[in-house]
Amino acid sequence: MGLGFIVARFSLFLKEFSIITKNQPISQNLPTQHSSTILGMSMIGLGILLIVYALINYVKAQRAIEAGSYVPSHSIMYLASIGLVVFGVIVLVYLILISV
């Protein structure tokens, strides 16, 4: 979620930096504030969904342990791993596109 916030505010930082330096214009290839905001908010949303899912999974596991019928579920690990890989690839492609 913290990385999502940083990504969402990255273009704002670049715009402020260009105003301060004024000597060197920022490349037009840099992301727009809109695209950075969407990507960052998506990452924050994924973080929120994973937290909610983890809490639900924890409550279910706690009840199953107390009832003596606990069977481990690996779905949260798969979901988190897939989500992080997807967003990692998106951020990598995004950074490659803005550096060209």
C-alpha positions as CSV (number, residue, x, y, z in Angstrom):
1,M,0.0,0.0,0.0
2,G,2.9,2.3,0.8
3,L,4.4,1.7,-2.7
4,G,1.0,2.5,-4.2
5,F,1.0,5.8,-2.5
6,I,4.5,6.6,-3.7
7,V,3.6,5.7,-7.3
8,A,0.4,7.8,-7.1
9,R,2.4,10.8,-6.0
10,F,5.5,10.3,-8.2
11,S,4.3,12.5,-11.0
12,L,3.3,15.3,-8.6
13,F,6.9,15.2,-7.3
14,L,8.2,15.4,-10.9
15,K,6.0,18.4,-11.6
16,E,7.1,20.2,-8.5
17,F,10.8,19.4,-9.2
18,S,10.5,20.9,-12.7
19,I,9.0,24.1,-11.3
20,I,11.8,24.4,-8.8
21,T,14.6,23.7,-11.4
22,K,13.0,25.6,-14.3
23,N,16.3,25.2,-16.2
24,Q,15.6,21.7,-17.5
25,P,12.2,20.7,-18.8
26,I,11.0,17.3,-17.8
27,S,10.8,14.8,-20.7
28,Q,7.3,14.4,-22.3
29,N,7.7,10.6,-21.9
30,L,7.1,10.8,-18.2
31,P,3.8,9.5,-16.9
32,T,0.9,11.8,-16.5
33,Q,-0.5,12.4,-13.1
34,H,-3.6,10.5,-14.1
35,S,-1.7,7.3,-15.0
36,S,0.4,7.4,-11.9
37,T,-2.7,8.0,-9.8
38,I,-4.6,5.0,-11.3
39,L,-1.6,2.6,-10.9
40,G,-1.0,3.8,-7.3
41,M,-4.6,3.6,-6.4
42,S,-4.8,0.1,-7.8
43,M,-1.9,-1.0,-5.7
44,I,-3.5,0.5,-2.6
45,G,-6.7,-1.3,-3.5
46,L,-4.9,-4.6,-3.9
47,G,-3.3,-4.1,-0.5
48,I,-6.7,-3.4,1.1
49,L,-8.3,-6.4,-0.5
50,L,-5.4,-8.6,0.7
51,I,-5.8,-7.3,4.3
52,V,-9.5,-8.0,4.3
53,Y,-9.0,-11.5,2.8
54,A,-6.2,-12.2,5.4
55,L,-8.5,-11.2,8.2
56,I,-11.3,-13.4,7.0
57,N,-8.9,-16.3,6.5
58,Y,-7.5,-15.7,10.0
59,V,-10.9,-15.7,11.7
60,K,-11.9,-18.9,9.8
61,A,-8.6,-20.6,10.8
62,Q,-9.0,-19.6,14.4
63,R,-12.5,-21.0,14.6
64,A,-11.4,-24.3,12.9
65,I,-8.5,-24.6,15.3
66,E,-10.8,-24.2,18.3
67,A,-13.2,-26.7,16.8
68,G,-10.3,-29.1,16.1
69,S,-10.9,-29.3,12.4
70,Y,-8.2,-27.0,11.0
71,V,-7.0,-27.7,7.5
72,P,-4.5,-25.2,6.2
73,S,-5.4,-23.1,3.3
74,H,-2.8,-21.8,0.9
75,S,-5.0,-19.6,-1.1
76,I,-3.9,-16.4,0.5
77,M,-0.3,-17.1,-0.4
78,Y,-1.3,-17.8,-4.0
79,L,-3.5,-14.7,-4.2
80,A,-0.9,-12.5,-2.7
81,S,1.9,-13.9,-4.8
82,I,-0.1,-13.6,-8.1
83,G,-1.2,-10.1,-7.2
84,L,2.3,-8.9,-6.4
85,V,3.7,-10.4,-9.5
86,V,1.0,-8.8,-11.7
87,F,1.5,-5.4,-10.2
88,G,5.3,-5.9,-10.3
89,V,5.1,-6.6,-14.0
90,I,2.8,-3.6,-14.5
91,V,5.2,-1.3,-12.7
92,L,8.2,-2.7,-14.6
93,V,6.5,-2.1,-17.9
94,Y,5.4,1.3,-16.8
95,L,8.9,2.3,-15.8
96,I,10.4,0.9,-19.1
97,L,7.9,2.9,-21.1
98,I,8.6,6.2,-19.4
99,S,12.3,5.7,-19.7
100,V,12.3,5.3,-23.5
